[in-house]
Amino acid sequence: MEPRLLVTLTTDFGYKDPFVGIMKGVILTINPAVRIVDITHDISPQNISEAVFALEMSFRSFPHNTIHLAVVDPGVGSERRPLLVVTDNHYFIGPDNGIFSGVYAVSERLEVYHLTANHYFLPERSATFHGRDVFAPVAAWFSKGIDVLKFGDRISDYVTIPLPVVKPMENNIVEGEVVHIDRFGNLMTNIDIQKIKPISGNYMDNNLKVVIKGMEAPLRKYYAEGEDNKLYSLINSFGYLELFINRGSSSANFGISAGEKVQVLLQ
């Protein structure tokens, strides 16, 4: 098998503690040839849903055969299983707690393996740091091109968590919700442009109304088109409807959190 020499990391570990660096050290000790790319380590603590979104949004930007290692693991040390997931062009390693639900939803090929070959784990394993003791060494050994069947048994009862669904409603209305708030306070929704086009045609013809918490957020093409301290919306670089304040935080200014409903309707 060809080696798979690119590994990404997604965690809620942050950078105050040495956890991320330790995981990288384990990987490089086993396979010094591997390249490691950080997707993010600023997932909110124990927020699996946030990690689901980050992975689903980013993994397709990487080359085929990339290994994506994700550790947001409030159940570490419990009976939850460690997984290796094979999709069309990418691999995923992490806990069986629903963290790969977004990947499951968009993948045509999907094989999920329970990691049971513990000779690929570190010899001494703690109950609190499986990122170091289980997932990092498995990613490193797998990056050497070892066949997936050597790591464990295929399963079909893997954990998924419900994903927010965009709902077509009566009278040309589409309803979704805020699924992610970035560090600028911008509100990304799960409403993509393909959900908007059927009710609007050219969505920039000023025939659409975006509403959240009873407030209208007029559509703009880019951030600088918004006037200060007013709420606006646009289609972002990922093709999703996003609400923003130019040079401000729409989340903080208007008290909007993930899960808030958003409607798009014809005026």
C-alpha positions in Angstrom: 0.0 0.0 0.0 1.2 3.5 -0.7 1.9 5.7 2.3 -0.5 8.4 3.3 1.8 11.2 4.4 -0.6 14.0 5.3 -2.4 14.1 8.7 -4.7 16.9 9.9 -5.5 17.6 13.5 -8.8 18.9 14.9 -9.3 19.2 18.7 -10.6 21.2 21.6 -7.2 21.2 23.3 -6.3 24.8 22.7 -2.6 25.9 23.0 -2.2 26.7 26.7 -1.5 23.0 27.5 1.1 20.9 25.6 -1.4 18.3 24.4 -1.4 19.2 20.7 2.4 19.2 20.6 2.6 15.9 22.4 0.3 14.3 19.8 2.5 15.6 17.0 5.6 14.3 18.8 4.0 10.8 19.0 3.1 10.9 15.3 6.5 12.0 14.2 8.3 9.5 16.4 6.5 6.7 14.5 6.7 8.2 11.1 9.1 11.2 10.7 8.1 11.5 7.0 4.6 12.6 7.7 3.3 16.2 7.3 0.9 17.5 9.9 -1.6 20.3 9.3 -3.7 21.9 12.1 -7.3 22.5 11.1 -8.2 24.0 14.5 -7.6 23.4 18.2 -10.1 26.0 19.3 -13.3 23.9 19.2 -15.3 24.8 22.3 -14.5 22.3 25.1 -16.5 19.1 24.6 -18.5 20.6 21.8 -18.9 17.7 19.4 -21.4 19.5 17.2 -18.9 22.3 16.6 -16.3 19.7 15.6 -18.7 18.0 13.2 -19.2 21.3 11.4 -15.4 22.2 11.3 -14.6 18.8 9.8 -17.4 18.7 7.3 -16.5 22.3 6.2 -12.8 21.7 5.8 -11.8 18.1 4.8 -12.5 18.4 1.1 -9.9 21.2 0.8 -7.2 18.6 1.4 -5.6 16.1 -1.1 -6.9 12.6 -1.6 -5.6 10.1 1.0 -5.3 12.7 3.8 -5.8 11.3 7.3 -8.0 13.5 9.5 -7.4 13.0 13.2 -10.1 14.5 15.3 -10.3 14.5 19.1 -13.2 16.1 20.9 -13.8 13.4 23.4 -15.8 14.0 26.5 -16.2 10.2 26.8 -12.5 9.4 26.9 -11.7 6.4 29.1 -15.3 5.1 28.9 -16.7 2.3 26.7 -17.0 4.5 23.6 -15.0 2.9 20.7 -12.0 4.4 18.8 -12.7 4.5 15.1 -11.0 4.5 11.7 -13.3 5.7 8.9 -12.7 5.2 5.2 -14.6 7.4 2.7 -14.3 8.1 -1.0 -11.0 9.9 -0.8 -10.2 10.6 2.8 -9.6 8.8 6.2 -10.8 9.8 9.6 -9.6 8.7 13.1 -11.2 9.6 16.4 -13.8 8.6 19.0 -17.2 7.0 18.2 -19.2 9.8 19.6 -20.8 11.3 16.5 -17.8 13.6 15.6 -17.8 12.3 12.0 -21.6 12.6 11.5 -21.2 15.4 8.9 -18.6 13.2 7.0 -21.0 10.2 7.1 -23.8 12.4 5.6 -21.8 13.5 2.6 -19.8 10.4 1.7 -20.8 7.9 -0.9 -18.3 5.3 0.1 -18.3 4.7 3.9 -16.5 2.0 5.9 -16.2 2.3 9.6 -13.8 0.2 11.6 -13.6 -0.3 15.4 -9.9 0.0 16.3 -9.0 -3.2 18.2 -5.4 -3.9 17.2 -3.9 -2.5 20.3 -0.3 -3.2 19.2 -0.8 0.0 17.2 -1.5 1.9 20.4 1.2 3.2 22.8 2.2 0.4 25.2 1.2 2.4 28.3 -2.3 3.9 27.9 -4.0 6.4 30.3 -7.7 6.7 30.7 -7.6 10.5 30.0 -5.4 11.1 26.9 -6.4 8.8 24.1 -5.3 11.5 21.7 -1.7 10.7 22.6 -2.1 7.0 23.5 -4.5 5.7 20.8 -5.4 8.1 18.0 -2.0 9.7 17.3 -0.1 6.4 17.1 -2.9 4.8 15.0 -2.7 7.8 12.6 1.1 7.4 12.4 1.1 3.7 11.7 -1.8 4.1 9.2 0.2 6.8 7.4 2.9 4.2 6.6 0.4 2.5 4.3 -0.7 -0.4 6.5 -3.9 -1.9 5.3 -7.1 -0.8 7.1 -8.1 -4.4 7.8 -5.2 -4.8 10.1 -6.5 -2.2 12.5 -9.8 -3.7 13.5 -13.3 -4.9 12.6 -15.8 -3.2 10.4 -19.0 -2.0 12.2 -22.3 -0.6 11.2 -23.6 0.6 14.5 -21.4 3.7 14.8 -22.8 6.7 16.6 -24.3 9.6 14.7 -25.8 12.8 16.0 -28.7 14.7 14.4 -27.6 17.4 12.0 -29.6 20.6 11.5 -32.0 20.3 8.6 -33.1 23.0 6.2 -36.9 23.0 6.0 -38.8 24.2 2.9 -42.0 25.8 4.3 -45.2 27.2 2.9 -45.3 30.4 0.8 -41.8 30.2 -0.6 -40.0 30.1 2.8 -36.9 28.2 3.7 -36.0 27.8 7.4 -32.6 26.8 8.7 -30.5 27.7 11.7 -27.2 29.1 12.9 -24.7 26.3 13.0 -21.4 28.1 13.6 -20.2 31.3 15.0 -16.7 32.3 13.9 -14.1 34.3 15.9 -15.4 37.5 14.3 -18.9 36.8 15.6 -20.3 36.1 12.1 -23.2 33.7 12.1 -22.9 30.8 9.5 -26.2 29.0 8.8 -26.9 25.6 7.3 -28.8 27.3 4.4 -26.7 26.9 1.2 -27.2 28.7 -2.0 -28.8 25.6 -3.6 -31.6 25.8 -1.1 -32.2 29.4 -1.9 -32.2 29.3 -5.7 -35.5 27.3 -6.1 -37.4 30.1 -4.4 -35.5 33.1 -5.7 -33.7 32.5 -9.0 -31.0 35.2 -8.8 -30.8 35.7 -5.1 -29.2 39.1 -5.5 -32.2 40.6 -7.3 -33.4 42.1 -4.0 -36.4 39.7 -3.9 -35.3 37.8 -0.8 -35.8 38.6 2.9 -33.6 37.1 5.6 -35.0 37.1 9.1 -33.6 36.1 12.4 -35.1 36.9 15.9 -37.7 39.1 14.2 -34.9 41.2 12.5 -34.3 41.6 8.8 -30.7 41.1 7.5 -30.6 42.5 4.0 -28.4 40.6 1.5 -25.0 42.1 0.5 -22.2 40.8 -1.7 -19.3 41.3 0.8 -18.8 42.6 4.3 -17.7 46.1 3.5 -21.1 46.7 1.9 -22.7 46.6 5.3 -23.2 49.8 7.3 -21.8 49.9 10.8 -23.8 48.2 13.6 -26.5 46.9 11.3 -27.2 43.2 10.7 -26.7 42.0 7.1 -26.4 38.7 5.3 -24.4 37.3 2.4 -23.4 34.0 0.7 -20.0 33.2 2.2 -17.0 31.5 0.6 -18.4 28.0 1.4 -21.7 28.8 -0.3 -23.7 29.2 2.9 -25.9 32.0 4.1 -24.0 34.0 6.7 -25.2 36.9 8.9 -22.7 39.7 9.9 -22.0 43.2 11.1 -19.3 45.0 9.3 -16.4 45.3 11.7 -18.5 44.0 14.6 -19.8 40.8 16.2 -23.4 40.0 15.2 -23.4 37.3 17.8 -22.5 39.6 20.7 -24.4 42.7 19.5 -27.7 40.8 19.1 -27.3 38.0 21.5 -27.5 35.3 18.8 -26.3 31.8 19.6 -25.9 28.6 17.6 -29.3 27.0 17.0 -31.1 30.2 16.4 -33.7 29.8 13.6 -33.2 31.7 10.3 -35.8 32.2 7.6 -35.4 33.1 3.9 -38.5 34.2 2.1 -39.6 36.0 -1.0 -40.6 39.6 -0.4 
